Amino acid sequence: MTMALQQAFAAELDAARDNWRQGRLDAAFTHLENAHVLGQRRLGWHFHVHLWMLRVGWVKRDSREVLGQLWRLFLTPFGHLTGRLPIGNTGGANVSAFKPMPVRKELEEVLREHSPLDR
């Protein structure tokens, strides 16, 4: 793992937390989606992002998001065990948990530095 990936992931989580504290839940969720793309190949990071997404969904009283995140928290370990993690998936309940998605250019630049085994 490169320091760039770790720093980019931490920056997205920090931005999500800052927005959370200021009550900007939609902005927080956008940063969590970015963190999900960056961290989905690391079980701990991946699980942590889904916990935060659940927290945001709970506060927004968004039952679809809460149920979607509970489902994803259940699926995450299995995805890691089987290696079936859809690259680029943003992790929210508004998209299929199994759907690969295009990676935003800024995030792709960070991810490109890693070997296929790191991603």
Beta strands, then each sheet from edge to edge (+ up, - down):
end
